Structure formats: C-alpha cells, structure tokens
Amino acid sequence: MVTCKSGYDPREDSILLERQVRLHAKGKVLDMGTGSGIQAIAATQNSRVISVLATDVQKGVINYCKKCIQNPKIKFVQSDLFEKVKGKFDAIIFNPPYLPQELKLRDLTIEGGKKGYEVIERFLNEVNYYLNPNGIILMVFSSLTKKEKVGEFIKNNLLEFQELEKVHIFFEDIYVYLLKKNEFLKKLESKGISNIKYLAKGHRGLLFTGIYKGKKVTIKTKNPQSTAVGRIENEAKWIKRLNKHNIGPKLSFAGDNYFVYEYIDGDFIINYIEKSNKNNIKKIIKQIFNQMFVLDKLKIDKEEMHHPLKHVIISKNKPYLIDFERTHHSPNPKNVTQFCQFLISTSQLLKNKKIEIIKDDIIKSAKVYKSSPNIANFKKIVDLV
Ligand SMILES: C[S@@+](CC[C@H](N)C(=O)[O-])C[C@H]1O[C@@H](n2cnc3c(N)ncnc32)[C@H](O)[C@@H]1O
C-alpha cells in the first residue's frame, strides 16, 4: 500500500536546489531522481514551464508520486537515468545520490557508488543528447563527492558550469551548479553530429565520438592544456591528403581547431598481434609496410613508426594509420626503416606467433633500402617477414 510519505524527505540539498529551480526552470523540464517530487512541483510553479517529466529509479518512489501528487503538468515514469526518457528538454534537474557508499548494500537514495560520483558521471556522459542547445542543467552535489572529478566530467562532456550556490552544512559543502552546453558542443551539434561523447585525452588532442550521417565518427580537437600551435590543422590537412592514397581513416570534415573522421573500431597493433594468428599478422604487417612505402615515395614522414603502439588500429583485417600530429614533408622519410625497427623490437612477441624476424637480415636490408629506397629494395625487406 502506498502512503503519502516519500522515500526521500527533502533535506538541505533539496531546499537549495528547489530555490534555483524556481528561478531557472523553463520550457520542457526533466526532473531526474524525483524522490518526494519537490523539484518537479517547484518547476511547475514557474510560469515559463510547460511540462515536467519526473523520473526515479525506484518503483516505490514513482508509486508514491503517482498516488500523492496530482499535478496536470507532471508525468511520472520509473527509469534508471535516461533509460526510459524520450525527447529533448529545456531544463534538466538532478539532485543525485552523491555520497560514497558505506555498506555492502548501496542506499540508492543518497549513495552514488563506491566513490560517490558514479551516478553523476553516468548522468553527465548521457545528458547532452537530451538537452536542447540552449537548455540548462541544475545539479547539486557535495564536497564529499570530489569536486575535481565532477569538474572533469563536466569538461569532458563539453559542458560549462556556473556555481549558483555553495553552502557549508556540518561536515560538507553543498554546491548547486548550472550547466550549459559549451560553444564547441553547440557548433558540432549544429553541423549534424549527435550523441557526442568523450573518448580519450592525448598530450595535444582531445577525442570525442559522435554520430554523423548515421555513422560513428571521431572528433579531434586541441587539448586546452597543450601549448602546441597549429597541430590540429596540420593533422586534418594530412589526413585529407593521405585519404587519396587510401591511408588513414576517412575525413568527414574539418573546422576551426577540430576535425571529424571515420571512427575505427579495432585493436591497437600489439593487442592485434597478441590476439591473431600467424597468417593474419603477416598480412597486416605487409599492408602496413605497403603504406609506409607509399609515404616514403610521397616524401612524407609520419614519425614514430618505430613505436607505433597507438598509431595503428587494425579493423576488419585492415590496418589504419591514425594520429598524424607530427607528420611532415621530408627529403628522407623513415617510415619503412622505422617500421623495421618496430618489428625487431617486437620479435619475441612475433616469435611466439611463429613469425621469425632475423634481426641482422632486417638491419642489412633496411640499410640497403635507406641508401636506395626503391621498390626492389623494399620488396627484399617485406620478403623477410
Ligand atoms: C538525493 S535524492 C533527491 C530527491 C529529490 N529530487 C530531492 O531533491 O529531494 C536522489 C533520488 O535519485 C534517485 N535515483 C538514484 N539513482 C538513480 C538513477 N540511476 N536513476 C534515476 N533516479 C535515481 C533516488 O531514488 C532518489 O529518489
């Protein structure tokens, strides 16, 4: 039986957030983790609000709300974060469970996971898809949640924040943040890329994935911490050029300080060697050599091919060179010879796969090729594998 006593009676954090909801809620609202329904009700009291979808992972909470809150503007749905949510919203409100878990069994109402920030991380990784371009997120959390981590998730998801409130209560600070999409995210979305998610960070670049024209793409932009100048433009230029020679992932388009290219779903070279059989590895090595030879002929140095651990991805038995940050013209490119060095350094792993790399022979042929980089000398190297 449902009584009109909620699963989470409003606390200090609820009251702080509620005040901001009254001020900022607008249009179509999503109240995530509605609990007592306090935020949903506050939202409807703002005349700019059209409707509220209030969700909660706990069935008991939704049963309580449906029975005890009769408000024509609010609809209640049970959902684990965005699982059952459809559509886009102008304001998304979340007072998440943000405390670190203390006992074996997690209290879903207040504990976000072992570290405390896990539910927030999942929420921020998905929220963009459900937020209109000029939409806002109102979120509350505590100093016990690790503010730097929350900041990292915000940045990684191309959001920006404003601290609306900070209040010290007993042993913690409670923060209320207003989050918005940053200009870069809005630009990417306006170009038709959706589902943009953080992928990885390098020294110079930040990588995101997204969906563009129905296909998964990678978006590369400058890592704000990098002081390097013009690398992103350089890389986009090389990918475009090398695509004509069937090298690299296909470039979709490039813009100011970013570019978008085909997402390659596969294994980095060492993982591929570990996983694959002798024949397939040999085929891949030959294909990489061919690409190295094309680069040498074009007088282009990719660099780092003696250590291409994160520079080659193998997908559907085809190797894709990635990461052209340091690519440049050179009268004496070293792609083939550097790849020889890599094979020598991986000879033990290759030997485990019954591929014999005879160091002295490779070095000898590489030297000959270096002084005379023609097809005949190139073939002599490849034949050694
Ligand atoms: C701290 S309470 C906040 C309740 C209310 N919004 C308020 O401000 O007082 C957190 C609420 O989030 C819900 N919740 C926890 N994990 C969730 C998830 N993965 N998806 C949706 N709701 C979740 C809990 O059931 C709980 O009702």
The ligand as an SDF file (V2000), in Angstrom:
LIG
                    3D

 27 29  0  0  0  0  0  0  0  0999 V2000
   19.0140   12.6850   -3.1160 C   0  0  0  0  0  0  0  0  0  0  0  0
   17.5010   12.0540   -3.6770 S   0  0  0  0  0  0  0  0  0  0  0  0
   16.7600   13.5000   -4.3610 C   0  0  0  0  0  0  0  0  0  0  0  0
   15.2540   13.5030   -4.3190 C   0  0  0  0  0  0  0  0  0  0  0  0
   14.6300   14.8080   -4.7660 C   0  0  0  0  0  0  0  0  0  0  0  0
   14.8540   15.1000   -6.1460 N   0  0  0  0  0  0  0  0  0  0  0  0
   15.1100   15.9750   -3.9110 C   0  0  0  0  0  0  0  0  0  0  0  0
   15.7020   16.9070   -4.4670 O   0  0  0  0  0  0  0  0  0  0  0  0
   14.8820   15.9320   -2.7010 O   0  0  0  0  0  0  0  0  0  0  0  0
   18.0470   11.1360   -5.0760 C   0  0  0  0  0  0  0  0  0  0  0  0
   16.9440   10.4360   -5.8500 C   0  0  0  0  0  0  0  0  0  0  0  0
   17.5260    9.8830   -7.0320 O   0  0  0  0  0  0  0  0  0  0  0  0
   17.0050    8.5890   -7.2400 C   0  0  0  0  0  0  0  0  0  0  0  0
   17.9880    7.8330   -8.0320 N   0  0  0  0  0  0  0  0  0  0  0  0
   19.1070    7.1930   -7.6200 C   0  0  0  0  0  0  0  0  0  0  0  0
   19.7570    6.6090   -8.6440 N   0  0  0  0  0  0  0  0  0  0  0  0
   19.0230    6.8840   -9.7370 C   0  0  0  0  0  0  0  0  0  0  0  0
   19.1310    6.5260  -11.1030 C   0  0  0  0  0  0  0  0  0  0  0  0
   20.1340    5.7790  -11.5320 N   0  0  0  0  0  0  0  0  0  0  0  0
   18.1910    6.9510  -11.9660 N   0  0  0  0  0  0  0  0  0  0  0  0
   17.1560    7.7140  -11.5270 C   0  0  0  0  0  0  0  0  0  0  0  0
   16.9750    8.0670  -10.2440 N   0  0  0  0  0  0  0  0  0  0  0  0
   17.9050    7.6610   -9.3570 C   0  0  0  0  0  0  0  0  0  0  0  0
   16.7740    8.0300   -5.8500 C   0  0  0  0  0  0  0  0  0  0  0  0
   15.8460    7.0070   -5.8670 O   0  0  0  0  0  0  0  0  0  0  0  0
   16.3200    9.2710   -5.1070 C   0  0  0  0  0  0  0  0  0  0  0  0
   14.9300    9.3960   -5.1330 O   0  0  0  0  0  0  0  0  0  0  0  0
  1  2  1  0
  2  3  1  0
  2 10  1  0
  3  4  1  0
  4  5  1  0
  5  6  1  0
  5  7  1  0
  7  8  2  0
  7  9  1  0
 10 11  1  0
 11 12  1  0
 11 26  1  0
 12 13  1  0
 13 14  1  0
 13 24  1  0
 14 15  1  0
 14 23  1  0
 15 16  2  0
 16 17  1  0
 17 18  1  0
 17 23  2  0
 18 19  1  0
 18 20  2  0
 20 21  1  0
 21 22  2  0
 22 23  1  0
 24 25  1  0
 24 26  1  0
 26 27  1  0
M  CHG  2   2   1   9  -1
M  END
$$$$
